[in-house]
Amino acid sequence: MSWPGPSEPNFARSTANWSETARIDPLTGLSNRRRLSEDLAALWDRHVRYGHGYTAVLLDLDRFKALNDRFGHLAGDATLQAVAVALRAETRPGDGIYRFGGEEFLVILPEASVAAAEATGERLRQAVVALEIPHPDNVPWGVMTISAGVARMASEVEASADDWLRRADVALYRAKEGGRNRVQGFE
């Protein structure tokens, strides 16, 4: 006698649901680092094989630790959730949006020029400011702001998608060093 176990269709559906859930950040509902790793491999392959272009906008919430320290982690979580909603509202359905790290987000724009990605980054920056999340430690603005770094995928310069994201990270740090609450393209 064998154990009947789960029915095949239900088991397959349950496995598919679990697999999808494992690729979603539970706090923000955005794609997580696991999904990003998988997507980056596919994007890099499409770029190298077919010449498809992608531009990254790497975003970081300005002085987020200070917000957490002052108002607590629940306020920090609510801020991350509100920012995630704003990012979704200001991007196209085909754009990839990921929670990249604690208070960092990544938006991948297919077939976007650096100028178009910088314009998207500016829209995202303005959308976060418009949330008017109180942040007295984020001087001089007094509300939550973001800084963004933009870089276009370039296989003639990079050996991997990780190199591409490192360039976006360099641009992000330049935006922070330049005063925060701004968008900076990689030069």
C-alpha positions, -999 to +999 in steps of 0.1 A: +000+000+000+013+034-009+006+067+008-016+088-015+002+121-008-008+154-023-026+153-056-003+162-085-021+195-096-023+208-060+013+198-052+025+215-084+005+246-077+017+247-041+054+243-052+050+271-078+034+294-051+062+286-027+088+293-054+073+326-062+069+336-026+106+329-020+114+356-046+093+384-030+105+406-002+078+401+025+079+437+038+076+456+005+061+431-019+089+439-044+112+413-059+141+403-036+178+396-041+171+360-050+149+371-079+174+398-089+202+372-091+181+351-115+170+381-135+205+395-138+218+363-154+190+364-180+194+401-187+232+398-191+227+369-215+201+389-236+224+419-236+254+399-248+236+377-273+210+401-288+223+436-278+193+444-256+200+474-234+192+479-197+198+508-174+199+505-136+187+531-112+200+523-077+182+542-049+190+547-013+168+563+014+187+593+028+197+590+065+174+561+070+192+549+101+185+582+118+148+578+110+148+542+125+168+555+156+144+584+162+110+568+154+116+530+157+117+501+133+079+501+128+081+536+114+111+525+093+091+495+080+062+518+071+085+541+053+100+512+032+065+501+023+053+536+013+084+541-008+078+507-025+043+518-034+056+551-048+082+532-069+056+509-084+034+539-092+061+557-111+075+528-132+063+509-162+049+474-160+080+460-178+105+476-154+121+455-127+118+468-091+138+451-064+145+456-027+183+455-031+192+458+006+180+473+038+170+507+026+182+503-010+160+497-041+170+489-076+150+497-107+160+481-140+147+499-171+147+479-204+159+497-235+162+531-216+190+556-223+209+571-195+190+604-200+157+585-198+168+566-167+179+598-151+145+613-158+129+582-143+152+586-113+141+622-109+104+612-110+111+586-083+129+611-062+101+636-065+075+609-057+093+600-025+096+637-014+058+641-022+051+613+004+061+639+030+073+613+055+085+634+084+123+630+089+137+659+110+172+644+109+173+647+071+184+683+070+176+706+052+145+689+038+128+676+069+112+647+050+124+614+036+144+618+004+163+594-018+196+596-037+200+576-070+228+564-091+222+555-128+243+533-151+237+517-185+248+481-190+279+480-212+295+446-220+324+464-237+333+478-203+320+451-179+327+414-176+294+408-157+261+422-145+277+426-111+302+451-127+273+470-141+257+473-107+290+484-092+290+513-116+254+522-105+266+520-069+295+544-076+271+569-091+248+565-060+278+573-037+285+604-059+249+615-054+253+611-017+286+630-016+271+657-038+245+665-011+219+638-012+183+640-026+196+639-061+201+616-092+236+611-105+246+593-137+278+572-139+304+592-158 
